[in-house]
Amino acid sequence: MKTLMLIGAMIGFALGIALGFAGQAEWPTMLWHACAAAALLGWLMRWWGHVWTRGLQASLEQRHALEMAARQQNPPKTLSKK
């Protein structure tokens, strides 16, 4: 989660600076907007990371439950000694 949050913050900061240059803003305004964008995008990426990992965990649990149900319905056939 920390990695996603840091990536989001770096992207947000770069985006804030780039948009400041594009809008020809002054440095203090550009820096303030870049910091706000970094905080917002970092928080957003952290939230999305939590949602993503919960979805992956649910998917893996569902797959495991289906495999266990299939094993119970079709027990493995063993060779009998004659």
C-alpha positions in Angstrom: 0.0 0.0 0.0 2.8 2.4 0.8 4.2 1.9 -2.7 0.9 2.8 -4.4 0.5 5.8 -2.1 4.0 7.1 -2.9 3.5 6.5 -6.7 0.2 8.4 -6.5 1.8 11.3 -4.6 4.7 11.5 -7.1 2.2 11.5 -10.1 0.1 14.1 -8.4 3.0 16.4 -7.7 4.3 16.1 -11.2 0.8 16.7 -12.6 0.4 19.8 -10.4 3.7 21.2 -11.5 2.9 20.4 -15.2 -0.5 22.0 -15.1 1.1 25.0 -13.3 3.6 25.5 -16.1 0.8 25.0 -18.7 -1.3 27.7 -17.0 1.7 30.0 -16.5 1.1 30.2 -12.7 3.5 31.8 -10.3 5.8 29.5 -8.3 4.1 29.7 -4.9 0.7 28.9 -6.5 2.2 26.2 -8.6 3.9 24.6 -5.6 0.7 24.8 -3.4 -1.3 23.1 -6.2 1.3 20.5 -6.7 1.3 19.7 -2.9 -2.5 19.5 -2.8 -2.5 17.2 -5.9 0.1 15.0 -4.3 -1.9 14.6 -1.1 -5.1 13.9 -3.0 -3.7 11.5 -5.5 -1.7 9.7 -2.8 -4.8 9.2 -0.7 -6.8 8.1 -3.7 -4.2 5.5 -4.8 -4.1 4.2 -1.2 -7.9 3.7 -1.2 -7.8 2.1 -4.6 -5.1 -0.3 -3.5 -7.2 -1.4 -0.6 -10.2 -2.0 -2.9 -8.0 -3.9 -5.4 -6.4 -6.2 -2.8 -9.8 -7.0 -1.2 -11.2 -7.9 -4.6 -8.1 -10.1 -5.3 -8.5 -11.8 -1.9 -12.2 -12.5 -2.4 -11.5 -13.9 -5.9 -8.8 -16.3 -4.5 -11.1 -17.4 -1.7 -13.9 -18.1 -4.1 -11.6 -20.1 -6.4 -10.3 -22.1 -3.4 -13.9 -22.8 -2.3 -14.9 -24.0 -5.7 -11.8 -26.3 -5.9 -12.7 -27.8 -2.5 -16.3 -28.3 -3.5 -15.1 -30.1 -6.7 -12.8 -32.3 -4.7 -15.6 -33.3 -2.4 -17.9 -34.2 -5.2 -15.3 -36.1 -7.2 -13.0 -37.9 -4.8 -9.7 -38.9 -6.3 -9.7 -42.4 -7.7 -7.1 -44.6 -6.2 -5.9 -47.9 -7.5 -7.0 -50.8 -5.5 -4.7 -53.7 -4.8 -6.0 -57.0 -6.1 
